[in-house]
Amino acid sequence: MNVILAVFRSRTQTRIFAEAMREHGAVCSVIQTPPEARIGCGISARFYSTDKPRAERVIRQYRLTSFNGFYETMRITGRTTVRKIR
């Protein structure tokens, strides 16, 4: 199962998002943003790709204006790569 990061410019909104995702039945946790991303406030919300439509609804419903985008992380031969998806 693929993992997606929701990246925000606000730590508070990252936590609001993660809590709302859990309240809506998704598995979601707050993690340190991978340094390779060089984006956001330093923490991100991690969830499974199957919950992406739910994540989009949460962002709209809670009006999370500091949302910076969804990112996919992959480990290739020991290196982490991060790419924006949408």
Secondary structure, 3 states (H helix, E strand, C coil): CCEEEEEECCHHHHHHHHHHHHHCCCCEEEEECCCCCCCCCCEEEEEEHHHHHHHHHHHHHCCCCCEEEEEEEEEECCEEEEEEEC
